[in-house]
Amino acid sequence: MFKVNDNYLKLPGSYLFSTIGKKVNVYAAANPDKKIIRLGIGDVTQPLAPAIIESLHSAVDEMGAAETFHGYAPDLGYEFLRNAIMENDYKARGCEIAADEIFVSDGAKCDSGNIQEIFSIDNKIAVCDPVYPVYVDTNVMAGRTGVYDTVKETWSNVIYMPCTEDNGFAPELPKETPDIIYLCFPNNPTGSTITKDQLQVWVDYANKVGAVIIYDAAYEAYISEENVPHSIYECAGARTCAIELHSFSKNAGFTGVRLGYTVIPKDLKVGDVTLHSLWARRHGTKYNGAPYIVQKAGEAVYSPAGKEQLKKQVAYYMNNAKYIFDGLKEAGYTVSGGVNAPYIWLKAPKNMTSWEFFDYLLEQANVVGTPGSGFGPSGETYFRLTAFGSYENTVEAINRIKAL
Ligand SMILES: Cc1ncc(COP(=O)(O)O)c(C=O)c1O
């Protein structure tokens, strides 16, 4: 008789965004005349930039001729893309990362979920609270998180690092020593960031205690302030303690195209074993590469025209972020984020819980956001709005909220 992986049965409820989707669908079915504006899920709405479309078209044509057809991609990704990443995302920022330390993939969600596989089940993870749910849930699936406390909504074997108004939504070094530390800056969901000096403290700490940092830089393109690092490798010593995850979803609108990459420096070792070799083995065994067409589209992200067009796309979303931030502030809400990130983090008014505020906004303003408690216990009473909508919808949504 087969047995299931019963770690899956420990997972509480469904994935946050499935729950939200179901709630919104029920409301929409009962209220077909209402125009619902979705500022919940972090999906982009602007079309792909012309430079990317052009590259996709020409790659499609290549696939139609025997001389230029491409089958399976190389395990780590095509060199043209890995070189473009190395030059633009690392060398240009003074970071020492070689092209063969970059693993191209179909996105940061898969990588952030799969990366835990190369670590022993005995490792203890530390996560920010609130947190992007994938880091915790995938460790639950692996059986690394212990027992779930349904009242506290925490796992017995996970170190939670509260990110609250009191600490400026920046985690403090944990009292208990973790083996694996997940950090994400600019942060989803709070929209907060930390400075290069603050990140250096984490790198020094990880090197001191022998921990590895899994640094999710999915929102790096939204950084507007000077002293905020775009990569953890801007910090001295990060090559011996940090893995970095990147996505093309938010900087280039690839949520439906699918492309990302993970960096594992060869200096990141336990004894003689490099994490690079383990991830390379995993990639080779379980993954057959992002499509050639998509990797060509990724290359266009780094072309002069692509860069120019994407700068405007990011600015478009950040203009929405400013509208949300200013509008809510004007309406008396306590708001943060939105300066280096496309997320605005607000406190639910009148002592409402996150889900009470979700229902209130859905029913009274027909606006969908994301309840902060869905990201962890310290997210309770908070709420996330995204700047990824159209400008028109963003303005209408905020004006509706202001009118409540
Ligand atoms: C922090 C973070 N990492 C990763 C992802 C997923 O990125 P991708 O679309 O590349 O899978 C998201 C998406 O919302 C995210 O918020």
The ligand as an ORCA input file, in Angstrom:
! r2SCAN-3c Opt
* xyz 0 1
  C       9.778     37.236     -2.461
  C       9.393     36.548     -3.709
  N      10.230     35.639     -4.225
  C       9.908     34.985     -5.347
  C       8.725     35.221     -6.010
  C       8.379     34.433     -7.223
  O       9.044     34.835     -8.336
  P       8.896     34.053     -9.710
  O       7.743     34.643    -10.451
  O      10.203     34.285    -10.398
  O       8.676     32.609     -9.431
  C       7.844     36.154     -5.512
  C       6.567     36.381     -6.200
  O       5.656     37.008     -5.791
  C       8.178     36.825     -4.333
  O       7.372     37.715     -3.800
*
